[in-house]
Amino acid sequence: MPRNPQFTAGLPSWLNEDSLDLSRVPIDGILRQALSANEDLFRDGCRLLNSLCRAGRIDAGVFMLGLLRQNSADYARLPAPNH
């Protein structure tokens, strides 16, 4: 399907008409989510970090290691990894 230049012109560089490029997604908001005291936000942030890590984002993997250390007394808080 041909791309519509009017549609793709206003999109961020990490989002296009067909997909989301996880290797280019900004990580700042995801990091804030992963540090949230709210369990749902925390788990969603962890899952997003896991997805970024699987897409090759080393920075997301390093942050996940920090979350493991920070939550070492309560590993049940961390979501199960997706394989």
Backbone as XML, in Angstrom:
<?xml version="1.0"?>
<chain id="A" units="angstrom">
  <residue number="1" name="MET">
    <atom name="N" x="0.849" y="-1.169" z="0.000"/>
    <atom name="CA" x="0.000" y="0.000" z="0.000"/>
    <atom name="C" x="0.902" y="1.242" z="0.000"/>
  </residue>
  <residue number="2" name="PRO">
    <atom name="N" x="0.663" y="2.195" z="-0.891"/>
    <atom name="CA" x="1.481" y="3.411" z="-0.928"/>
    <atom name="C" x="1.254" y="4.272" z="0.308"/>
  </residue>
  <residue number="3" name="ARG">
    <atom name="N" x="2.315" y="4.927" z="0.717"/>
    <atom name="CA" x="2.240" y="5.790" z="1.895"/>
    <atom name="C" x="1.583" y="7.117" z="1.538"/>
  </residue>
  <residue number="4" name="ASN">
    <atom name="N" x="0.812" y="7.611" z="2.464"/>
    <atom name="CA" x="0.166" y="8.901" z="2.301"/>
    <atom name="C" x="1.065" y="9.957" z="2.937"/>
  </residue>
  <residue number="5" name="PRO">
    <atom name="N" x="1.708" y="10.832" z="2.139"/>
    <atom name="CA" x="2.627" y="11.823" z="2.701"/>
    <atom name="C" x="1.955" y="12.748" z="3.715"/>
  </residue>
  <residue number="6" name="GLN">
    <atom name="N" x="0.682" y="13.022" z="3.560"/>
    <atom name="CA" x="-0.014" y="13.877" z="4.523"/>
    <atom name="C" x="-0.118" y="13.193" z="5.880"/>
  </residue>
  <residue number="7" name="PHE">
    <atom name="N" x="-0.249" y="11.872" z="5.874"/>
    <atom name="CA" x="-0.364" y="11.131" z="7.127"/>
    <atom name="C" x="0.985" y="11.011" z="7.824"/>
  </residue>
  <residue number="8" name="THR">
    <atom name="N" x="2.025" y="10.679" z="7.086"/>
    <atom name="CA" x="3.332" y="10.427" z="7.693"/>
    <atom name="C" x="4.105" y="11.696" z="8.004"/>
  </residue>
  <residue number="9" name="ALA">
    <atom name="N" x="3.737" y="12.834" z="7.444"/>
    <atom name="CA" x="4.494" y="14.072" z="7.640"/>
    <atom name="C" x="4.515" y="14.523" z="9.095"/>
  </residue>
  <residue number="10" name="GLY">
    <atom name="N" x="3.450" y="14.346" z="9.834"/>
    <atom name="CA" x="3.395" y="14.835" z="11.202"/>
    <atom name="C" x="3.775" y="13.812" z="12.261"/>
  </residue>
  <residue number="11" name="LEU">
    <atom name="N" x="4.150" y="12.606" z="11.849"/>
    <atom name="CA" x="4.461" y="11.556" z="12.818"/>
    <atom name="C" x="5.873" y="11.703" z="13.373"/>
  </residue>
  <residue number="12" name="PRO">
    <atom name="N" x="6.080" y="11.306" z="14.626"/>
    <atom name="CA" x="7.442" y="11.279" z="15.170"/>
    <atom name="C" x="8.292" y="10.280" z="14.381"/>
  </residue>
  <residue number="13" name="SER">
    <atom name="N" x="9.605" y="10.427" z="14.452"/>
    <atom name="CA" x="10.500" y="9.577" z="13.659"/>
    <atom name="C" x="10.382" y="8.096" z="14.020"/>
  </residue>
  <residue number="14" name="TRP">
    <atom name="N" x="9.925" y="7.769" z="15.220"/>
    <atom name="CA" x="9.843" y="6.379" z="15.651"/>
    <atom name="C" x="8.500" y="5.732" z="15.319"/>
  </residue>
  <residue number="15" name="LEU">
    <atom name="N" x="7.591" y="6.491" z="14.729"/>
    <atom name="CA" x="6.272" y="5.988" z="14.375"/>
    <atom name="C" x="6.040" y="6.241" z="12.895"/>
  </residue>
  <residue number="16" name="ASN">
    <atom name="N" x="5.594" y="5.204" z="12.197"/>
    <atom name="CA" x="5.255" y="5.410" z="10.793"/>
    <atom name="C" x="3.876" y="4.829" z="10.515"/>
  </residue>
  <residue number="17" name="GLU">
    <atom name="N" x="3.495" y="4.883" z="9.289"/>
    <atom name="CA" x="2.148" y="4.455" z="8.905"/>
    <atom name="C" x="1.910" y="2.971" z="9.191"/>
  </residue>
  <residue number="18" name="ASP">
    <atom name="N" x="2.976" y="2.179" z="9.153"/>
    <atom name="CA" x="2.843" y="0.732" z="9.288"/>
    <atom name="C" x="3.184" y="0.171" z="10.657"/>
  </residue>
  <residue number="19" name="SER">
    <atom name="N" x="4.072" y="0.839" z="11.377"/>
    <atom name="CA" x="4.561" y="0.213" z="12.607"/>
    <atom name="C" x="5.178" y="1.216" z="13.566"/>
  </residue>
  <residue number="20" name="LEU">
    <atom name="N" x="5.664" y="0.663" z="14.651"/>
    <atom name="CA" x="6.335" y="1.403" z="15.705"/>
    <atom name="C" x="7.770" y="0.888" z="15.751"/>
  </residue>
  <residue number="21" name="ASP">
    <atom name="N" x="8.755" y="1.779" z="15.663"/>
    <atom name="CA" x="10.162" y="1.385" z="15.709"/>
    <atom name="C" x="10.644" y="1.488" z="17.152"/>
  </residue>
  <residue number="22" name="LEU">
    <atom name="N" x="10.652" y="0.361" z="17.860"/>
    <atom name="CA" x="11.014" y="0.349" z="19.277"/>
    <atom name="C" x="12.452" y="0.783" z="19.526"/>
  </residue>
  <residue number="23" name="SER">
    <atom name="N" x="13.297" y="0.676" z="18.524"/>
    <atom name="CA" x="14.688" y="1.092" z="18.704"/>
    <atom name="C" x="14.822" y="2.610" z="18.766"/>
  </residue>
  <residue number="24" name="ARG">
    <atom name="N" x="13.757" y="3.326" z="18.426"/>
    <atom name="CA" x="13.811" y="4.792" z="18.409"/>
    <atom name="C" x="12.796" y="5.460" z="19.339"/>
  </residue>
  <residue number="25" name="VAL">
    <atom name="N" x="12.015" y="4.681" z="20.053"/>
    <atom name="CA" x="11.002" y="5.241" z="20.959"/>
    <atom name="C" x="11.692" y="5.979" z="22.107"/>
  </residue>
  <residue number="26" name="PRO">
    <atom name="N" x="11.250" y="7.183" z="22.442"/>
    <atom name="CA" x="11.819" y="7.885" z="23.598"/>
    <atom name="C" x="11.568" y="7.085" z="24.885"/>
  </residue>
  <residue number="27" name="ILE">
    <atom name="N" x="12.579" y="7.017" z="25.731"/>
    <atom name="CA" x="12.494" y="6.159" z="26.912"/>
    <atom name="C" x="12.096" y="6.919" z="28.179"/>
  </residue>
  <residue number="28" name="ASP">
    <atom name="N" x="12.161" y="8.233" z="28.173"/>
    <atom name="CA" x="11.938" y="9.032" z="29.389"/>
    <atom name="C" x="10.607" y="8.740" z="30.079"/>
  </residue>
  <residue number="29" name="GLY">
    <atom name="N" x="9.516" y="8.794" z="29.340"/>
    <atom name="CA" x="8.196" y="8.546" z="29.929"/>
    <atom name="C" x="8.052" y="7.120" z="30.438"/>
  </residue>
  <residue number="30" name="ILE">
    <atom name="N" x="8.677" y="6.189" z="29.746"/>
    <atom name="CA" x="8.626" y="4.786" z="30.158"/>
    <atom name="C" x="9.385" y="4.601" z="31.473"/>
  </residue>
  <residue number="31" name="LEU">
    <atom name="N" x="10.505" y="5.295" z="31.607"/>
    <atom name="CA" x="11.277" y="5.211" z="32.852"/>
    <atom name="C" x="10.474" y="5.764" z="34.026"/>
  </residue>
  <residue number="32" name="ARG">
    <atom name="N" x="9.781" y="6.870" z="33.806"/>
    <atom name="CA" x="8.941" y="7.435" z="34.875"/>
    <atom name="C" x="7.849" y="6.445" z="35.279"/>
  </residue>
  <residue number="33" name="GLN">
    <atom name="N" x="7.273" y="5.782" z="34.291"/>
    <atom name="CA" x="6.234" y="4.790" z="34.569"/>
    <atom name="C" x="6.800" y="3.642" z="35.404"/>
  </residue>
  <residue number="34" name="ALA">
    <atom name="N" x="7.995" y="3.177" z="35.042"/>
    <atom name="CA" x="8.607" y="2.040" z="35.729"/>
    <atom name="C" x="9.024" y="2.381" z="37.158"/>
  </residue>
  <residue number="35" name="LEU">
    <atom name="N" x="9.123" y="3.652" z="37.475"/>
    <atom name="CA" x="9.469" y="4.072" z="38.834"/>
    <atom name="C" x="8.238" y="4.424" z="39.666"/>
  </residue>
  <residue number="36" name="SER">
    <atom name="N" x="7.073" y="4.274" z="39.091"/>
    <atom name="CA" x="5.834" y="4.656" z="39.763"/>
    <atom name="C" x="5.522" y="3.737" z="40.947"/>
  </residue>
  <residue number="37" name="ALA">
    <atom name="N" x="4.942" y="4.313" z="41.976"/>
    <atom name="CA" x="4.468" y="3.524" z="43.116"/>
    <atom name="C" x="3.170" y="2.795" z="42.765"/>
  </residue>
  <residue number="38" name="ASN">
    <atom name="N" x="2.472" y="3.288" z="41.736"/>
    <atom name="CA" x="1.246" y="2.651" z="41.265"/>
    <atom name="C" x="1.613" y="1.327" z="40.588"/>
  </residue>
  <residue number="39" name="GLU">
    <atom name="N" x="1.060" y="0.224" z="41.077"/>
    <atom name="CA" x="1.426" y="-1.107" z="40.579"/>
    <atom name="C" x="1.154" y="-1.283" z="39.089"/>
  </residue>
  <residue number="40" name="ASP">
    <atom name="N" x="0.022" y="-0.797" z="38.606"/>
    <atom name="CA" x="-0.310" y="-0.951" z="37.188"/>
    <atom name="C" x="0.664" y="-0.185" z="36.305"/>
  </residue>
  <residue number="41" name="LEU">
    <atom name="N" x="0.954" y="1.056" z="36.679"/>
    <atom name="CA" x="1.917" y="1.846" z="35.906"/>
    <atom name="C" x="3.299" y="1.209" z="35.953"/>
  </residue>
  <residue number="42" name="PHE">
    <atom name="N" x="3.692" y="0.736" z="37.130"/>
    <atom name="CA" x="4.983" y="0.081" z="37.293"/>
    <atom name="C" x="5.104" y="-1.133" z="36.372"/>
  </residue>
  <residue number="43" name="ARG">
    <atom name="N" x="4.111" y="-2.000" z="36.399"/>
    <atom name="CA" x="4.155" y="-3.218" z="35.574"/>
    <atom name="C" x="4.130" y="-2.889" z="34.080"/>
  </residue>
  <residue number="44" name="ASP">
    <atom name="N" x="3.316" y="-1.927" z="33.685"/>
    <atom name="CA" x="3.292" y="-1.523" z="32.275"/>
    <atom name="C" x="4.647" y="-0.963" z="31.855"/>
  </residue>
  <residue number="45" name="GLY">
    <atom name="N" x="5.249" y="-0.152" z="32.720"/>
    <atom name="CA" x="6.571" y="0.393" z="32.426"/>
    <atom name="C" x="7.606" y="-0.706" z="32.275"/>
  </residue>
  <residue number="46" name="CYS">
    <atom name="N" x="7.549" y="-1.708" z="33.155"/>
    <atom name="CA" x="8.484" y="-2.838" z="33.066"/>
    <atom name="C" x="8.282" y="-3.623" z="31.772"/>
  </residue>
  <residue number="47" name="ARG">
    <atom name="N" x="7.045" y="-3.832" z="31.404"/>
    <atom name="CA" x="6.764" y="-4.566" z="30.162"/>
    <atom name="C" x="7.259" y="-3.788" z="28.936"/>
  </residue>
  <residue number="48" name="LEU">
    <atom name="N" x="7.065" y="-2.482" z="28.959"/>
    <atom name="CA" x="7.564" y="-1.667" z="27.850"/>
    <atom name="C" x="9.085" y="-1.692" z="27.796"/>
  </residue>
  <residue number="49" name="LEU">
    <atom name="N" x="9.741" y="-1.615" z="28.951"/>
    <atom name="CA" x="11.204" y="-1.712" z="28.989"/>
    <atom name="C" x="11.667" y="-3.060" z="28.448"/>
  </residue>
  <residue number="50" name="ASN">
    <atom name="N" x="10.951" y="-4.119" z="28.796"/>
    <atom name="CA" x="11.277" y="-5.444" z="28.283"/>
    <atom name="C" x="11.173" y="-5.466" z="26.755"/>
  </residue>
  <residue number="51" name="SER">
    <atom name="N" x="10.137" y="-4.866" z="26.217"/>
    <atom name="CA" x="9.971" y="-4.812" z="24.759"/>
    <atom name="C" x="11.098" y="-4.027" z="24.104"/>
  </residue>
  <residue number="52" name="LEU">
    <atom name="N" x="11.460" y="-2.900" z="24.709"/>
    <atom name="CA" x="12.562" y="-2.099" z="24.168"/>
    <atom name="C" x="13.866" y="-2.883" z="24.219"/>
  </residue>
  <residue number="53" name="CYS">
    <atom name="N" x="14.087" y="-3.585" z="25.308"/>
    <atom name="CA" x="15.299" y="-4.386" z="25.462"/>
    <atom name="C" x="15.363" y="-5.463" z="24.378"/>
  </residue>
  <residue number="54" name="ARG">
    <atom name="N" x="14.253" y="-6.121" z="24.141"/>
    <atom name="CA" x="14.205" y="-7.166" z="23.107"/>
    <atom name="C" x="14.404" y="-6.596" z="21.708"/>
  </residue>
  <residue number="55" name="ALA">
    <atom name="N" x="14.131" y="-5.302" z="21.547"/>
    <atom name="CA" x="14.339" y="-4.638" z="20.256"/>
    <atom name="C" x="15.770" y="-4.114" z="20.120"/>
  </residue>
  <residue number="56" name="GLY">
    <atom name="N" x="16.616" y="-4.412" z="21.115"/>
    <atom name="CA" x="18.012" y="-4.021" z="21.018"/>
    <atom name="C" x="18.404" y="-2.792" z="21.808"/>
  </residue>
  <residue number="57" name="ARG">
    <atom name="N" x="17.510" y="-2.285" z="22.620"/>
    <atom name="CA" x="17.811" y="-1.094" z="23.414"/>
    <atom name="C" x="18.576" y="-1.485" z="24.670"/>
  </residue>
  <residue number="58" name="ILE">
    <atom name="N" x="19.877" y="-1.332" z="24.645"/>
    <atom name="CA" x="20.729" y="-1.679" z="25.778"/>
    <atom name="C" x="20.379" y="-0.828" z="26.993"/>
  </residue>
  <residue number="59" name="ASP">
    <atom name="N" x="20.054" y="0.440" z="26.764"/>
    <atom name="CA" x="19.710" y="1.327" z="27.881"/>
    <atom name="C" x="18.508" y="0.803" z="28.665"/>
  </residue>
  <residue number="60" name="ALA">
    <atom name="N" x="17.553" y="0.213" z="27.980"/>
    <atom name="CA" x="16.382" y="-0.351" z="28.658"/>
    <atom name="C" x="16.780" y="-1.558" z="29.504"/>
  </residue>
  <residue number="61" name="GLY">
    <atom name="N" x="17.700" y="-2.376" z="28.999"/>
    <atom name="CA" x="18.183" y="-3.532" z="29.751"/>
    <atom name="C" x="18.924" y="-3.124" z="31.014"/>
  </residue>
  <residue number="62" name="VAL">
    <atom name="N" x="19.737" y="-2.081" z="30.903"/>
    <atom name="CA" x="20.467" y="-1.581" z="32.071"/>
    <atom name="C" x="19.480" y="-1.078" z="33.121"/>
  </residue>
  <residue number="63" name="PHE">
    <atom name="N" x="18.460" y="-0.383" z="32.682"/>
    <atom name="CA" x="17.461" y="0.116" z="33.621"/>
    <atom name="C" x="16.701" y="-1.035" z="34.273"/>
  </residue>
  <residue number="64" name="MET">
    <atom name="N" x="16.410" y="-2.082" z="33.497"/>
    <atom name="CA" x="15.732" y="-3.252" z="34.069"/>
    <atom name="C" x="16.579" y="-3.892" z="35.165"/>
  </residue>
  <residue number="65" name="LEU">
    <atom name="N" x="17.899" y="-3.942" z="34.972"/>
    <atom name="CA" x="18.781" y="-4.473" z="36.014"/>
    <atom name="C" x="18.682" y="-3.627" z="37.281"/>
  </residue>
  <residue number="66" name="GLY">
    <atom name="N" x="18.604" y="-2.321" z="37.107"/>
    <atom name="CA" x="18.432" y="-1.434" z="38.256"/>
    <atom name="C" x="17.120" y="-1.681" z="38.979"/>
  </residue>
  <residue number="67" name="LEU">
    <atom name="N" x="16.065" y="-1.947" z="38.221"/>
    <atom name="CA" x="14.770" y="-2.253" z="38.843"/>
    <atom name="C" x="14.827" y="-3.566" z="39.617"/>
  </residue>
  <residue number="68" name="LEU">
    <atom name="N" x="15.562" y="-4.547" z="39.087"/>
    <atom name="CA" x="15.726" y="-5.806" z="39.813"/>
    <atom name="C" x="16.408" y="-5.563" z="41.154"/>
  </residue>
  <residue number="69" name="ARG">
    <atom name="N" x="17.438" y="-4.742" z="41.132"/>
    <atom name="CA" x="18.167" y="-4.436" z="42.369"/>
    <atom name="C" x="17.276" y="-3.655" z="43.339"/>
  </residue>
  <residue number="70" name="GLN">
    <atom name="N" x="16.569" y="-2.674" z="42.815"/>
    <atom name="CA" x="15.717" y="-1.831" z="43.656"/>
    <atom name="C" x="14.593" y="-2.637" z="44.299"/>
  </residue>
  <residue number="71" name="ASN">
    <atom name="N" x="14.108" y="-3.647" z="43.600"/>
    <atom name="CA" x="12.977" y="-4.440" z="44.088"/>
    <atom name="C" x="13.407" y="-5.824" z="44.564"/>
  </residue>
  <residue number="72" name="SER">
    <atom name="N" x="14.662" y="-5.967" z="44.966"/>
    <atom name="CA" x="15.182" y="-7.284" z="45.350"/>
    <atom name="C" x="14.449" y="-7.882" z="46.555"/>
  </residue>
  <residue number="73" name="ALA">
    <atom name="N" x="13.859" y="-7.061" z="47.377"/>
    <atom name="CA" x="13.114" y="-7.575" z="48.531"/>
    <atom name="C" x="11.707" y="-8.033" z="48.145"/>
  </residue>
  <residue number="74" name="ASP">
    <atom name="N" x="11.262" y="-7.675" z="46.936"/>
    <atom name="CA" x="9.896" y="-7.990" z="46.517"/>
    <atom name="C" x="9.866" y="-8.303" z="45.021"/>
  </residue>
  <residue number="75" name="TYR">
    <atom name="N" x="10.467" y="-9.438" z="44.636"/>
    <atom name="CA" x="10.498" y="-9.814" z="43.220"/>
    <atom name="C" x="9.098" y="-10.066" z="42.660"/>
  </residue>
  <residue number="76" name="ALA">
    <atom name="N" x="8.135" y="-10.351" z="43.520"/>
    <atom name="CA" x="6.765" y="-10.582" z="43.052"/>
    <atom name="C" x="6.187" y="-9.326" z="42.408"/>
  </residue>
  <residue number="77" name="ARG">
    <atom name="N" x="6.752" y="-8.172" z="42.748"/>
    <atom name="CA" x="6.270" y="-6.912" z="42.167"/>
    <atom name="C" x="6.607" y="-6.825" z="40.675"/>
  </residue>
  <residue number="78" name="LEU">
    <atom name="N" x="7.679" y="-7.489" z="40.274"/>
    <atom name="CA" x="8.114" y="-7.420" z="38.880"/>
    <atom name="C" x="7.276" y="-8.354" z="38.019"/>
  </residue>
  <residue number="79" name="PRO">
    <atom name="N" x="6.903" y="-7.919" z="36.820"/>
    <atom name="CA" x="6.139" y="-8.802" z="35.933"/>
    <atom name="C" x="7.020" y="-9.925" z="35.405"/>
  </residue>
  <residue number="80" name="ALA">
    <atom name="N" x="6.416" y="-11.052" z="35.090"/>
    <atom name="CA" x="7.162" y="-12.170" z="34.511"/>
    <atom name="C" x="7.668" y="-11.765" z="33.132"/>
  </residue>
  <residue number="81" name="PRO">
    <atom name="N" x="8.916" y="-12.121" z="32.802"/>
    <atom name="CA" x="9.452" y="-11.753" z="31.489"/>
    <atom name="C" x="8.750" y="-12.513" z="30.370"/>
  </residue>
  <residue number="82" name="ASN">
    <atom name="N" x="8.645" y="-11.882" z="29.230"/>
    <atom name="CA" x="8.071" y="-12.519" z="28.035"/>
    <atom name="C" x="9.206" y="-13.118" z="27.230"/>
  </residue>
  <residue number="83" name="HIS">
    <atom name="N" x="9.056" y="-14.360" z="26.844"/>
    <atom name="CA" x="10.107" y="-14.995" z="26.038"/>
    <atom name="C" x="9.625" y="-15.213" z="24.648"/>
  </residue>
</chain>
